[in-house]
Amino acid sequence: MNTTSTVLRNEVRELAEEAFHRKLISGYGDGENINEYQIIYQGKPRHIPLAEARLFLIDLIYRNSIY
């Protein structure tokens, strides 16, 4: 895994941890594919490419922090 992927994966992990602690998702972890991340949202596990997972989590956290 290259440095860019490592940095992205770490950022996604931190965002997922924050979303989990805010009770916005019910679980998270590495996906089956090295370029994916698993997020359990609304009771369903979703395997999302890292870049999309980052955007999804940022949006989820943002939307729930302004209300």
Order of alpha helices (4+ residues) and beta strands (2+ residues): alpha-beta-beta-beta-alpha
